[in-house]
Structure formats: structure tokens, C-alpha cells
Amino acid sequence: MKKIINKLNRFFLKRSYPLQILLFLLASYIILILLIPIIVVMLATGINTEGGPEVSTDKVIELMVIAPILETLVYQYLIIRLFMYFVKSRKYYPYAILTSAIVFGLGHTYNPGYVFFAFFIGLVLAYMYYFYSKQPAKAFWSIVLVHGLRNGISIAINELVNLQG
């Protein structure tokens, strides 16, 4: 896992900050696209994938600002910082990333499928915290930005679907 993280670091370090943010945002979608076969299996085996957070335009501030700030504080900032405080070695950072992603997934218990996919989004967000960890404010606000954009895109997609339906 350390080799993968080092390769990702080298890749992202060669990019400008705005491009890094865009790539992190895209990565949070690409990782889910790669998991489409698992969605098919979940549906075929009857695992509940119905439901999710209420997504609507009247919840824009809540979903694009408040939730990303609170969730970043809890799921990335506090969990990773506490984990690293107790282990006191950067060599354990992959476990901090994994722990953060697991808790992020478990914090999104709308249905088993949602928990599973939130875990993978949590991996991207936790890695972002690691990537920017030498600048904690930048780490925090970068995650809030990507998370808020993801939620905003969900709102937009939901509104488009409702317009057509």
C-alpha cells in the first residue's frame, strides 16, 4: 500500500493545486464507476441499495457547506490526527487512511450499498488529508471543497432526473 501512496504522491505533486482538486473530485467518481460490477451483484443478491440522503435544492447550504465541514472535521481531521497521535509514526498513515474511510462509510448508513460506496469515497478524502497533511488548513479546506462539490453535483443530477421524470 505504501508503494501505491508514494506513486500517487509523485503524480499529484506534479500538478497544480486547481488540477489536483479536479483530479481528486474525478477520482471519487472513477473509483465508483470501477465498482459497477459490484452494484450489479448487490442488486442480483437482493442487498438493499435503495434510499439515501434527501437531496434537494432547498438543502444546498446543508449539503454543500455544513455537512462537508462537519464530516471533514470528524471523519478525516479528528480520526486521522488521533490515529497518528497514538501511533506516532508516519509509516502507519495507510492504516489511518483506511480507518478514516471505514468510519466515513459507517457514518453513511442509508443502506448497505451506500456504506460500501461511501467507504471508497472516504478513501479518496482520507488520502487527500494525507497528501496535504503538512498544511492542515489546506488539507481541511481542500476536502471540504471536494466533498461540497460532490454533494452539489448530486443535487444537480437529482434535479435533472426529477425534471425529466
C-alpha positions as a Markdown table, in Angstrom:
| # | Residue | x | y | z |
|---|---|---|---|---|
| 1 | Met | 0.0 | 0.0 | 0.0 |
| 2 | Lys | 2.9 | 2.3 | 0.7 |
| 3 | Lys | 4.2 | 2.0 | -2.9 |
| 4 | Ile | 0.7 | 3.0 | -4.2 |
| 5 | Ile | 0.6 | 6.0 | -1.9 |
| 6 | Asn | 4.1 | 7.1 | -3.0 |
| 7 | Lys | 3.2 | 6.8 | -6.7 |
| 8 | Leu | 0.0 | 8.8 | -6.1 |
| 9 | Asn | 2.1 | 11.4 | -4.2 |
| 10 | Arg | 4.5 | 11.8 | -7.1 |
| 11 | Phe | 1.6 | 12.0 | -9.6 |
| 12 | Phe | -0.2 | 14.7 | -7.7 |
| 13 | Leu | 2.9 | 16.7 | -6.8 |
| 14 | Lys | 3.5 | 17.3 | -10.5 |
| 15 | Arg | 0.1 | 19.0 | -10.8 |
| 16 | Ser | -1.1 | 22.5 | -9.9 |
| 17 | Tyr | -3.4 | 22.9 | -7.0 |
| 18 | Pro | -6.6 | 23.5 | -9.0 |
| 19 | Leu | -5.8 | 20.5 | -11.2 |
| 20 | Gln | -5.2 | 18.4 | -8.0 |
| 21 | Ile | -8.6 | 19.3 | -6.7 |
| 22 | Leu | -10.2 | 18.5 | -10.0 |
| 23 | Leu | -8.4 | 15.1 | -10.2 |
| 24 | Phe | -9.4 | 14.2 | -6.6 |
| 25 | Leu | -13.0 | 15.0 | -7.5 |
| 26 | Leu | -12.8 | 12.9 | -10.6 |
| 27 | Ala | -11.1 | 10.1 | -8.7 |
| 28 | Ser | -14.0 | 10.0 | -6.3 |
| 29 | Tyr | -16.3 | 9.2 | -9.3 |
| 30 | Ile | -13.9 | 7.0 | -11.2 |
| 31 | Ile | -13.5 | 4.7 | -8.3 |
| 32 | Leu | -17.2 | 4.3 | -8.1 |
| 33 | Ile | -17.5 | 3.6 | -11.8 |
| 34 | Leu | -15.0 | 0.8 | -11.4 |
| 35 | Leu | -17.3 | -0.7 | -8.8 |
| 36 | Ile | -20.3 | -1.0 | -11.1 |
| 37 | Pro | -20.0 | -4.8 | -11.3 |
| 38 | Ile | -20.3 | -4.9 | -7.6 |
| 39 | Ile | -23.6 | -2.9 | -7.8 |
| 40 | Val | -24.9 | -5.5 | -10.3 |
| 41 | Val | -24.1 | -8.3 | -7.8 |
| 42 | Met | -25.6 | -6.4 | -4.9 |
| 43 | Leu | -28.8 | -5.9 | -6.9 |
| 44 | Ala | -28.9 | -9.5 | -8.0 |
| 45 | Thr | -28.4 | -10.8 | -4.5 |
| 46 | Gly | -31.1 | -8.6 | -3.0 |
| 47 | Ile | -28.8 | -6.3 | -1.0 |
| 48 | Asn | -30.6 | -3.1 | -0.3 |
| 49 | Thr | -29.3 | -0.2 | -2.4 |
| 50 | Glu | -32.5 | 1.8 | -2.1 |
| 51 | Gly | -32.6 | 5.2 | -0.3 |
| 52 | Gly | -30.0 | 7.7 | 0.6 |
| 53 | Pro | -29.8 | 11.2 | 1.9 |
| 54 | Glu | -32.6 | 13.6 | 1.0 |
| 55 | Val | -31.0 | 15.5 | -1.9 |
| 56 | Ser | -32.9 | 18.7 | -3.0 |
| 57 | Thr | -32.2 | 22.3 | -3.9 |
| 58 | Asp | -33.6 | 23.5 | -0.6 |
| 59 | Lys | -30.8 | 21.7 | 1.2 |
| 60 | Val | -27.9 | 23.3 | -0.8 |
| 61 | Ile | -26.3 | 25.0 | 2.1 |
| 62 | Glu | -26.6 | 22.0 | 4.3 |
| 63 | Leu | -25.3 | 19.5 | 1.7 |
| 64 | Met | -22.6 | 21.7 | 0.1 |
| 65 | Val | -21.3 | 23.6 | 3.2 |
| 66 | Ile | -22.4 | 22.4 | 6.6 |
| 67 | Ala | -22.2 | 18.6 | 6.0 |
| 68 | Pro | -18.7 | 18.7 | 4.3 |
| 69 | Ile | -17.3 | 20.9 | 7.1 |
| 70 | Leu | -18.7 | 18.7 | 9.9 |
| 71 | Glu | -17.8 | 15.4 | 8.2 |
| 72 | Thr | -14.3 | 16.6 | 7.3 |
| 73 | Leu | -13.8 | 17.6 | 10.9 |
| 74 | Val | -14.9 | 14.2 | 12.2 |
| 75 | Tyr | -14.1 | 11.7 | 9.6 |
| 76 | Gln | -10.7 | 13.0 | 8.3 |
| 77 | Tyr | -9.3 | 15.6 | 10.6 |
| 78 | Leu | -10.1 | 14.1 | 14.0 |
| 79 | Ile | -9.8 | 10.4 | 13.2 |
| 80 | Ile | -6.6 | 10.7 | 11.3 |
| 81 | Arg | -5.0 | 13.2 | 13.7 |
| 82 | Leu | -6.0 | 11.0 | 16.7 |
| 83 | Phe | -4.8 | 7.9 | 15.0 |
| 84 | Met | -1.4 | 9.5 | 14.2 |
| 85 | Tyr | -1.1 | 10.9 | 17.7 |
| 86 | Phe | -1.3 | 7.5 | 19.2 |
| 87 | Val | 0.9 | 5.6 | 16.7 |
| 88 | Lys | 3.5 | 8.5 | 16.4 |
| 89 | Ser | 4.9 | 7.2 | 13.1 |
| 90 | Arg | 4.1 | 8.2 | 9.6 |
| 91 | Lys | 4.7 | 4.7 | 8.4 |
| 92 | Tyr | 1.2 | 3.9 | 9.8 |
| 93 | Tyr | -0.5 | 6.5 | 7.7 |
| 94 | Pro | -2.1 | 3.9 | 5.4 |
| 95 | Tyr | -3.9 | 2.5 | 8.4 |
| 96 | Ala | -5.1 | 5.9 | 9.4 |
| 97 | Ile | -6.4 | 6.4 | 5.8 |
| 98 | Leu | -8.2 | 3.0 | 6.0 |
| 99 | Thr | -9.6 | 3.7 | 9.4 |
| 100 | Ser | -10.9 | 7.1 | 8.3 |
| 101 | Ala | -12.6 | 5.6 | 5.2 |
| 102 | Ile | -14.2 | 2.8 | 7.2 |
| 103 | Val | -15.7 | 5.3 | 9.7 |
| 104 | Phe | -16.7 | 7.6 | 6.9 |
| 105 | Gly | -18.5 | 4.7 | 5.2 |
| 106 | Leu | -20.2 | 3.6 | 8.5 |
| 107 | Gly | -21.3 | 7.2 | 9.0 |
| 108 | His | -23.4 | 6.9 | 5.8 |
| 109 | Thr | -25.8 | 4.1 | 6.8 |
| 110 | Tyr | -28.6 | 4.8 | 4.5 |
| 111 | Asn | -28.3 | 1.3 | 3.2 |
| 112 | Pro | -25.6 | -1.4 | 2.9 |
| 113 | Gly | -24.7 | -0.3 | -0.7 |
| 114 | Tyr | -24.3 | 3.3 | 0.3 |
| 115 | Val | -22.0 | 2.4 | 3.2 |
| 116 | Phe | -19.9 | 0.4 | 0.8 |
| 117 | Phe | -19.6 | 3.2 | -1.8 |
| 118 | Ala | -19.1 | 5.8 | 0.9 |
| 119 | Phe | -16.1 | 3.8 | 2.1 |
| 120 | Phe | -14.4 | 4.3 | -1.3 |
| 121 | Ile | -15.2 | 8.0 | -1.4 |
| 122 | Gly | -13.8 | 8.1 | 2.1 |
| 123 | Leu | -10.6 | 6.6 | 0.8 |
| 124 | Val | -10.2 | 9.4 | -1.6 |
| 125 | Leu | -10.9 | 12.1 | 1.0 |
| 126 | Ala | -8.7 | 10.5 | 3.6 |
| 127 | Tyr | -5.8 | 10.2 | 1.1 |
| 128 | Met | -6.4 | 13.9 | 0.3 |
| 129 | Tyr | -5.9 | 14.7 | 4.0 |
| 130 | Tyr | -2.7 | 12.7 | 4.0 |
| 131 | Phe | -1.5 | 14.4 | 0.8 |
| 132 | Tyr | -2.0 | 17.9 | 2.2 |
| 133 | Ser | -1.2 | 16.9 | 5.8 |
| 134 | Lys | 1.8 | 19.1 | 6.1 |
| 135 | Gln | -0.6 | 22.1 | 5.7 |
| 136 | Pro | -3.5 | 21.1 | 7.9 |
| 137 | Ala | -5.7 | 24.1 | 6.9 |
| 138 | Lys | -5.2 | 23.3 | 3.2 |
| 139 | Ala | -5.9 | 19.7 | 3.9 |
| 140 | Phe | -9.1 | 20.5 | 5.7 |
| 141 | Trp | -10.5 | 23.1 | 3.2 |
| 142 | Ser | -9.5 | 21.0 | 0.2 |
| 143 | Ile | -11.5 | 18.1 | 1.4 |
| 144 | Val | -14.4 | 20.4 | 2.3 |
| 145 | Leu | -14.3 | 21.7 | -1.3 |
| 146 | Val | -14.2 | 18.3 | -3.0 |
| 147 | His | -16.9 | 16.9 | -0.7 |
| 148 | Gly | -19.1 | 20.0 | -1.2 |
| 149 | Leu | -18.7 | 19.8 | -5.0 |
| 150 | Arg | -19.6 | 16.1 | -4.9 |
| 151 | Asn | -22.7 | 16.9 | -3.0 |
| 152 | Gly | -23.5 | 19.8 | -5.3 |
| 153 | Ile | -23.2 | 17.5 | -8.3 |
| 154 | Ser | -25.6 | 15.1 | -6.6 |
| 155 | Ile | -28.1 | 17.8 | -6.2 |
| 156 | Ala | -27.8 | 18.9 | -9.8 |
| 157 | Ile | -28.2 | 15.3 | -11.1 |
| 158 | Asn | -31.1 | 14.7 | -8.8 |
| 159 | Glu | -32.8 | 17.9 | -10.1 |
| 160 | Leu | -32.2 | 16.9 | -13.7 |
| 161 | Val | -33.7 | 13.4 | -13.1 |
| 162 | Asn | -36.7 | 15.0 | -11.4 |
| 163 | Leu | -37.2 | 17.4 | -14.4 |
| 164 | Gln | -37.3 | 14.5 | -16.8 |
| 165 | Gly | -39.4 | 12.3 | -14.6 |
